[in-house]
């Protein structure tokens, strides 16, 4: 199970590295959501 989690972490890290705009999009979404509470 730990192996799977590590692979997921590595995968999301690779995604964030290759597609910084995806990460930025989620951060912006969270920011807008928090402002609207």
mmCIF file as Biopython writes it, N, C-alpha, C and O atoms, coordinates in Angstrom:
data_model
#
loop_
_atom_site.group_PDB
_atom_site.id
_atom_site.type_symbol
_atom_site.label_atom_id
_atom_site.label_alt_id
_atom_site.label_comp_id
_atom_site.label_asym_id
_atom_site.label_entity_id
_atom_site.label_seq_id
_atom_site.pdbx_PDB_ins_code
_atom_site.Cartn_x
_atom_site.Cartn_y
_atom_site.Cartn_z
_atom_site.occupancy
_atom_site.B_iso_or_equiv
_atom_site.auth_seq_id
_atom_site.auth_asym_id
_atom_site.pdbx_PDB_model_num
ATOM 1   N N  . UNK A ? 1  ? 0.832   -1.208 0.000   1.0 0.0 1  A 1 
ATOM 2   C CA . UNK A ? 1  ? 0.000   0.000  0.000   1.0 0.0 1  A 1 
ATOM 3   C C  . UNK A ? 1  ? 0.868   1.260  0.000   1.0 0.0 1  A 1 
ATOM 4   O O  . UNK A ? 1  ? 0.570   2.226  -0.701  1.0 0.0 1  A 1 
ATOM 5   N N  . UNK A ? 2  ? 1.931   1.240  0.784   1.0 0.0 2  A 1 
ATOM 6   C CA . UNK A ? 2  ? 2.821   2.407  0.826   1.0 0.0 2  A 1 
ATOM 7   C C  . UNK A ? 2  ? 3.426   2.689  -0.546  1.0 0.0 2  A 1 
ATOM 8   O O  . UNK A ? 2  ? 3.617   3.840  -0.940  1.0 0.0 2  A 1 
ATOM 9   N N  . UNK A ? 3  ? 3.725   1.597  -1.265  1.0 0.0 3  A 1 
ATOM 10  C CA . UNK A ? 3  ? 4.309   1.745  -2.602  1.0 0.0 3  A 1 
ATOM 11  C C  . UNK A ? 3  ? 3.369   2.508  -3.518  1.0 0.0 3  A 1 
ATOM 12  O O  . UNK A ? 3  ? 3.793   3.372  -4.285  1.0 0.0 3  A 1 
ATOM 13  N N  . UNK A ? 4  ? 2.086   2.179  -3.429  1.0 0.0 4  A 1 
ATOM 14  C CA . UNK A ? 4  ? 1.080   2.833  -4.272  1.0 0.0 4  A 1 
ATOM 15  C C  . UNK A ? 4  ? 1.000   4.314  -3.924  1.0 0.0 4  A 1 
ATOM 16  O O  . UNK A ? 4  ? 0.953   5.166  -4.812  1.0 0.0 4  A 1 
ATOM 17  N N  . UNK A ? 5  ? 0.986   4.615  -2.628  1.0 0.0 5  A 1 
ATOM 18  C CA . UNK A ? 5  ? 0.915   6.016  -2.197  1.0 0.0 5  A 1 
ATOM 19  C C  . UNK A ? 5  ? 2.125   6.799  -2.675  1.0 0.0 5  A 1 
ATOM 20  O O  . UNK A ? 5  ? 2.007   7.944  -3.111  1.0 0.0 5  A 1 
ATOM 21  N N  . UNK A ? 6  ? 3.294   6.167  -2.588  1.0 0.0 6  A 1 
ATOM 22  C CA . UNK A ? 6  ? 4.510   6.849  -3.039  1.0 0.0 6  A 1 
ATOM 23  C C  . UNK A ? 6  ? 4.434   7.123  -4.536  1.0 0.0 6  A 1 
ATOM 24  O O  . UNK A ? 6  ? 4.830   8.194  -4.998  1.0 0.0 6  A 1 
ATOM 25  N N  . UNK A ? 7  ? 3.928   6.159  -5.287  1.0 0.0 7  A 1 
ATOM 26  C CA . UNK A ? 7  ? 3.801   6.354  -6.736  1.0 0.0 7  A 1 
ATOM 27  C C  . UNK A ? 7  ? 2.831   7.476  -7.055  1.0 0.0 7  A 1 
ATOM 28  O O  . UNK A ? 7  ? 3.062   8.262  -7.974  1.0 0.0 7  A 1 
ATOM 29  N N  . UNK A ? 8  ? 1.743   7.553  -6.297  1.0 0.0 8  A 1 
ATOM 30  C CA . UNK A ? 8  ? 0.771   8.630  -6.506  1.0 0.0 8  A 1 
ATOM 31  C C  . UNK A ? 8  ? 1.397   9.981  -6.193  1.0 0.0 8  A 1 
ATOM 32  O O  . UNK A ? 8  ? 1.184   10.959 -6.910  1.0 0.0 8  A 1 
ATOM 33  N N  . UNK A ? 9  ? 2.173   10.023 -5.111  1.0 0.0 9  A 1 
ATOM 34  C CA . UNK A ? 9  ? 2.847   11.264 -4.724  1.0 0.0 9  A 1 
ATOM 35  C C  . UNK A ? 9  ? 3.838   11.682 -5.805  1.0 0.0 9  A 1 
ATOM 36  O O  . UNK A ? 9  ? 3.902   12.850 -6.189  1.0 0.0 9  A 1 
ATOM 37  N N  . UNK A ? 10 ? 4.612   10.708 -6.290  1.0 0.0 10 A 1 
ATOM 38  C CA . UNK A ? 10 ? 5.582   10.990 -7.355  1.0 0.0 10 A 1 
ATOM 39  C C  . UNK A ? 10 ? 4.870   11.471 -8.609  1.0 0.0 10 A 1 
ATOM 40  O O  . UNK A ? 10 ? 5.331   12.388 -9.287  1.0 0.0 10 A 1 
ATOM 41  N N  . UNK A ? 11 ? 3.736   10.837 -8.908  1.0 0.0 11 A 1 
ATOM 42  C CA . UNK A ? 11 ? 2.979   11.183 -10.107 1.0 0.0 11 A 1 
ATOM 43  C C  . UNK A ? 11 ? 2.425   12.596 -10.021 1.0 0.0 11 A 1 
ATOM 44  O O  . UNK A ? 11 ? 2.523   13.368 -10.974 1.0 0.0 11 A 1 
ATOM 45  N N  . UNK A ? 12 ? 1.841   12.932 -8.874  1.0 0.0 12 A 1 
ATOM 46  C CA . UNK A ? 12 ? 1.286   14.279 -8.715  1.0 0.0 12 A 1 
ATOM 47  C C  . UNK A ? 12 ? 2.408   15.313 -8.707  1.0 0.0 12 A 1 
ATOM 48  O O  . UNK A ? 12 ? 2.230   16.432 -9.189  1.0 0.0 12 A 1 
ATOM 49  N N  . UNK A ? 13 ? 3.547   14.942 -8.165  1.0 0.0 13 A 1 
ATOM 50  C CA . UNK A ? 13 ? 4.698   15.837 -8.178  1.0 0.0 13 A 1 
ATOM 51  C C  . UNK A ? 13 ? 5.178   16.080 -9.599  1.0 0.0 13 A 1 
ATOM 52  O O  . UNK A ? 13 ? 5.523   17.203 -9.967  1.0 0.0 13 A 1 
ATOM 53  N N  . UNK A ? 14 ? 5.198   15.010 -10.398 1.0 0.0 14 A 1 
ATOM 54  C CA . UNK A ? 14 ? 5.608   15.128 -11.799 1.0 0.0 14 A 1 
ATOM 55  C C  . UNK A ? 14 ? 4.607   15.974 -12.573 1.0 0.0 14 A 1 
ATOM 56  O O  . UNK A ? 14 ? 4.994   16.792 -13.407 1.0 0.0 14 A 1 
ATOM 57  N N  . UNK A ? 15 ? 3.324   15.778 -12.299 1.0 0.0 15 A 1 
ATOM 58  C CA . UNK A ? 15 ? 2.283   16.569 -12.965 1.0 0.0 15 A 1 
ATOM 59  C C  . UNK A ? 15 ? 2.434   18.046 -12.630 1.0 0.0 15 A 1 
ATOM 60  O O  . UNK A ? 15 ? 2.371   18.906 -13.509 1.0 0.0 15 A 1 
ATOM 61  N N  . UNK A ? 16 ? 2.632   18.326 -11.354 1.0 0.0 16 A 1 
ATOM 62  C CA . UNK A ? 16 ? 2.779   19.712 -10.917 1.0 0.0 16 A 1 
ATOM 63  C C  . UNK A ? 16 ? 4.022   20.340 -11.549 1.0 0.0 16 A 1 
ATOM 64  O O  . UNK A ? 16 ? 4.040   21.526 -11.879 1.0 0.0 16 A 1 
ATOM 65  N N  . UNK A ? 17 ? 5.064   19.513 -11.711 1.0 0.0 17 A 1 
ATOM 66  C CA . UNK A ? 17 ? 6.307   20.013 -12.303 1.0 0.0 17 A 1 
ATOM 67  C C  . UNK A ? 17 ? 6.128   20.280 -13.800 1.0 0.0 17 A 1 
ATOM 68  O O  . UNK A ? 17 ? 6.616   21.282 -14.323 1.0 0.0 17 A 1 
ATOM 69  N N  . UNK A ? 18 ? 5.422   19.375 -14.480 1.0 0.0 18 A 1 
ATOM 70  C CA . UNK A ? 18 ? 5.246   19.499 -15.928 1.0 0.0 18 A 1 
ATOM 71  C C  . UNK A ? 18 ? 4.139   20.465 -16.312 1.0 0.0 18 A 1 
ATOM 72  O O  . UNK A ? 18 ? 4.175   21.084 -17.376 1.0 0.0 18 A 1 
ATOM 73  N N  . UNK A ? 19 ? 3.152   20.585 -15.425 1.0 0.0 19 A 1 
ATOM 74  C CA . UNK A ? 19 ? 2.012   21.449 -15.737 1.0 0.0 19 A 1 
ATOM 75  C C  . UNK A ? 19 ? 1.740   22.409 -14.589 1.0 0.0 19 A 1 
ATOM 76  O O  . UNK A ? 19 ? 0.735   22.261 -13.894 1.0 0.0 19 A 1 
ATOM 77  N N  . UNK A ? 20 ? 2.619   23.397 -14.373 1.0 0.0 20 A 1 
ATOM 78  C CA . UNK A ? 20 ? 2.438   24.316 -13.244 1.0 0.0 20 A 1 
ATOM 79  C C  . UNK A ? 20 ? 1.105   25.053 -13.285 1.0 0.0 20 A 1 
ATOM 80  O O  . UNK A ? 20 ? 0.589   25.460 -12.245 1.0 0.0 20 A 1 
ATOM 81  N N  . UNK A ? 21 ? 0.539   25.229 -14.490 1.0 0.0 21 A 1 
ATOM 82  C CA . UNK A ? 21 ? -0.731  25.947 -14.582 1.0 0.0 21 A 1 
ATOM 83  C C  . UNK A ? 21 ? -1.868  25.166 -13.933 1.0 0.0 21 A 1 
ATOM 84  O O  . UNK A ? 21 ? -2.842  25.761 -13.470 1.0 0.0 21 A 1 
ATOM 85  N N  . UNK A ? 22 ? -1.755  23.828 -13.893 1.0 0.0 22 A 1 
ATOM 86  C CA . UNK A ? 22 ? -2.785  23.019 -13.227 1.0 0.0 22 A 1 
ATOM 87  C C  . UNK A ? 22 ? -2.766  23.327 -11.729 1.0 0.0 22 A 1 
ATOM 88  O O  . UNK A ? 22 ? -3.806  23.565 -11.114 1.0 0.0 22 A 1 
ATOM 89  N N  . UNK A ? 23 ? -1.562  23.316 -11.159 1.0 0.0 23 A 1 
ATOM 90  C CA . UNK A ? 23 ? -1.408  23.601 -9.737  1.0 0.0 23 A 1 
ATOM 91  C C  . UNK A ? 23 ? -1.917  25.007 -9.436  1.0 0.0 23 A 1 
ATOM 92  O O  . UNK A ? 23 ? -2.636  25.226 -8.462  1.0 0.0 23 A 1 
ATOM 93  N N  . UNK A ? 24 ? -1.537  25.944 -10.278 1.0 0.0 24 A 1 
ATOM 94  C CA . UNK A ? 24 ? -1.941  27.334 -10.111 1.0 0.0 24 A 1 
ATOM 95  C C  . UNK A ? 24 ? -3.459  27.449 -10.159 1.0 0.0 24 A 1 
ATOM 96  O O  . UNK A ? 24 ? -4.058  28.195 -9.384  1.0 0.0 24 A 1 
ATOM 97  N N  . UNK A ? 25 ? -4.075  26.712 -11.069 1.0 0.0 25 A 1 
ATOM 98  C CA . UNK A ? 25 ? -5.531  26.735 -11.220 1.0 0.0 25 A 1 
ATOM 99  C C  . UNK A ? 25 ? -6.211  26.297 -9.928  1.0 0.0 25 A 1 
ATOM 100 O O  . UNK A ? 25 ? -7.167  26.928 -9.478  1.0 0.0 25 A 1 
ATOM 101 N N  . UNK A ? 26 ? -5.709  25.200 -9.327  1.0 0.0 26 A 1 
ATOM 102 C CA . UNK A ? 26 ? -6.315  24.712 -8.090  1.0 0.0 26 A 1 
ATOM 103 C C  . UNK A ? 26 ? -6.103  25.688 -6.943  1.0 0.0 26 A 1 
ATOM 104 O O  . UNK A ? 26 ? -6.993  25.883 -6.115  1.0 0.0 26 A 1 
ATOM 105 N N  . UNK A ? 27 ? -4.928  26.300 -6.893  1.0 0.0 27 A 1 
ATOM 106 C CA . UNK A ? 27 ? -4.648  27.279 -5.838  1.0 0.0 27 A 1 
ATOM 107 C C  . UNK A ? 27 ? -5.585  28.473 -5.975  1.0 0.0 27 A 1 
ATOM 108 O O  . UNK A ? 27 ? -6.131  28.958 -4.984  1.0 0.0 27 A 1 
ATOM 109 N N  . UNK A ? 28 ? -5.768  28.944 -7.206  1.0 0.0 28 A 1 
ATOM 110 C CA . UNK A ? 28 ? -6.668  30.073 -7.448  1.0 0.0 28 A 1 
ATOM 111 C C  . UNK A ? 28 ? -8.100  29.713 -7.095  1.0 0.0 28 A 1 
ATOM 112 O O  . UNK A ? 28 ? -8.824  30.525 -6.519  1.0 0.0 28 A 1 
ATOM 113 N N  . UNK A ? 29 ? -8.512  28.496 -7.438  1.0 0.0 29 A 1 
ATOM 114 C CA . UNK A ? 29 ? -9.860  28.029 -7.125  1.0 0.0 29 A 1 
ATOM 115 C C  . UNK A ? 29 ? -10.085 28.033 -5.614  1.0 0.0 29 A 1 
ATOM 116 O O  . UNK A ? 29 ? -11.116 28.502 -5.132  1.0 0.0 29 A 1 
ATOM 117 N N  . UNK A ? 30 ? -9.112  27.506 -4.877  1.0 0.0 30 A 1 
ATOM 118 C CA . UNK A ? 30 ? -9.202  27.473 -3.417  1.0 0.0 30 A 1 
ATOM 119 C C  . UNK A ? 30 ? -9.288  28.888 -2.864  1.0 0.0 30 A 1 
ATOM 120 O O  . UNK A ? 30 ? -10.067 29.156 -1.949  1.0 0.0 30 A 1 
ATOM 121 N N  . UNK A ? 31 ? -8.496  29.785 -3.412  1.0 0.0 31 A 1 
ATOM 122 C CA . UNK A ? 31 ? -8.462  31.164 -2.940  1.0 0.0 31 A 1 
ATOM 123 C C  . UNK A ? 31 ? -9.819  31.837 -3.134  1.0 0.0 31 A 1 
ATOM 124 O O  . UNK A ? 31 ? -10.331 32.497 -2.230  1.0 0.0 31 A 1 
ATOM 125 N N  . UNK A ? 32 ? -10.392 31.663 -4.316  1.0 0.0 32 A 1 
ATOM 126 C CA . UNK A ? 32 ? -11.705 32.250 -4.616  1.0 0.0 32 A 1 
ATOM 127 C C  . UNK A ? 32 ? -12.762 31.653 -3.697  1.0 0.0 32 A 1 
ATOM 128 O O  . UNK A ? 32 ? -13.626 32.365 -3.184  1.0 0.0 32 A 1 
ATOM 129 N N  . UNK A ? 33 ? -12.687 30.335 -3.492  1.0 0.0 33 A 1 
ATOM 130 C CA . UNK A ? 33 ? -13.651 29.650 -2.629  1.0 0.0 33 A 1 
ATOM 131 C C  . UNK A ? 33 ? -13.565 30.183 -1.199  1.0 0.0 33 A 1 
ATOM 132 O O  . UNK A ? 33 ? -14.588 30.455 -0.570  1.0 0.0 33 A 1 
ATOM 133 N N  . UNK A ? 34 ? -12.355 30.329 -0.695  1.0 0.0 34 A 1 
ATOM 134 C CA . UNK A ? 34 ? -12.176 30.817 0.674   1.0 0.0 34 A 1 
ATOM 135 C C  . UNK A ? 34 ? -12.670 32.254 0.816   1.0 0.0 34 A 1 
ATOM 136 O O  . UNK A ? 34 ? -13.222 32.619 1.854   1.0 0.0 34 A 1 
ATOM 137 N N  . UNK A ? 35 ? -12.480 33.056 -0.201  1.0 0.0 35 A 1 
ATOM 138 C CA . UNK A ? 35 ? -12.936 34.452 -0.157  1.0 0.0 35 A 1 
ATOM 139 C C  . UNK A ? 35 ? -14.454 34.542 -0.123  1.0 0.0 35 A 1 
ATOM 140 O O  . UNK A ? 35 ? -15.014 35.485 0.437   1.0 0.0 35 A 1 
ATOM 141 N N  . UNK A ? 36 ? -15.119 33.558 -0.724  1.0 0.0 36 A 1 
ATOM 142 C CA . UNK A ? 36 ? -16.580 33.605 -0.831  1.0 0.0 36 A 1 
ATOM 143 C C  . UNK A ? 36 ? -17.309 33.042 0.384   1.0 0.0 36 A 1 
ATOM 144 O O  . UNK A ? 36 ? -18.536 33.116 0.460   1.0 0.0 36 A 1 
ATOM 145 N N  . UNK A ? 37 ? -16.569 32.487 1.327   1.0 0.0 37 A 1 
ATOM 146 C CA . UNK A ? 37 ? -17.204 31.920 2.529   1.0 0.0 37 A 1 
ATOM 147 C C  . UNK A ? 37 ? -17.777 33.047 3.383   1.0 0.0 37 A 1 
ATOM 148 O O  . UNK A ? 37 ? -18.353 32.789 4.440   1.0 0.0 37 A 1 
#
